[in-house]
Amino acid sequence: MARIRSIKPEFAQSETIGALSRDARLLFVQLWTIVDDAGRARANSRVLAMTLYPFDDDALHLIEGWLQELENQACIRRYLVEGKPYLDIP
């Protein structure tokens, strides 16, 4: 079950975070709300778009790019379990 988490004031000053697009940064923060206590969540783009961006019709087509940005900056790791996509926040 997701927990309430807080953002440190230094978040915006991180060079790693600063290398991300604004949309990828928002996705990263939103992922914190759905990961379990070990930092893991399903990484199905359709489910993430419906859960995190229910009012944004274009999210489904954009979310994969944002996930790739997060993975490129080592903000998340993606992997498969029995053919299903998952992610974790290290």
N, C-alpha and C positions, 0 to 999 in steps of 0.2 A: 504494500500500500504506500502510495506517495506521502511524503512528509512535507511540512512547511519548512522551507529553507530560506536563507537570507543571502543577499548579495553584498559582498564586502565593498567598501568605498573604492578600493584600489582596482576593482574589476576593469573600469574604463581606461585605466592607465597602463594596463598590461600590453606589452608589445605583441604578444601572441594573439590576444583578443583584438587588438587594433589592426592586425593583418586581415581580419575577417570582414566581410561585407556587413552592413547594418542588419540585413535580414538573417544572416548566419548567426550573428551575435544574439538576436532575439530568439532564434530557434534554440541556441545553446542554453539560454536562461530558461526557456520553456521546458526543455528536456529535463531539467532538474526537478520539475514538478511531477514528472511521471516515472522517473527511475525508482527502482526499489532501494532498500538500504545499502545494497552493494553497488549501486550506481548502474544497474542494468535495466534495459527495457527492450521490448520488441522494436524492430527497426523497419517495419513495413511502411513504406512511404504513404500509402493510401490511409492506413490507420493513423499514422502521425498527423497527416494533413487534416483528417476529420476530427481528431482529438484536439489538436493545438491551434488549428486555423479554421474553425467551423464556418466562418463568415467570409472567407477568402477563396473564391472560386479558382484562382490561379495557383494556389499553394501546392496542389497535387503535382503540377508540372514543374514547380520550382524547388521543391523540398529536396530532391535528390542532389541538386547542385549545392544546396546549403549543407547537406550532410557531407558531401565530398570536401567542401571547404573545411568543415570541422575536423574531418579525418586527416586532411593534409596538414593541419596545424597541430595534430595530436591532441585535440580537445576531446575526441571520442575515438573508440576503436569499434569497428564493425566485424561481425563474424557470423557464421551459420551454425545452427543446431538443428539437426535432422532436416536440413534444407530450408529452414526458416531464418530470416535475418534478425539479428539482435545487435545491440550496441551496448557499450559501457562507457562511462565517464571515468577515466583513470584518476 
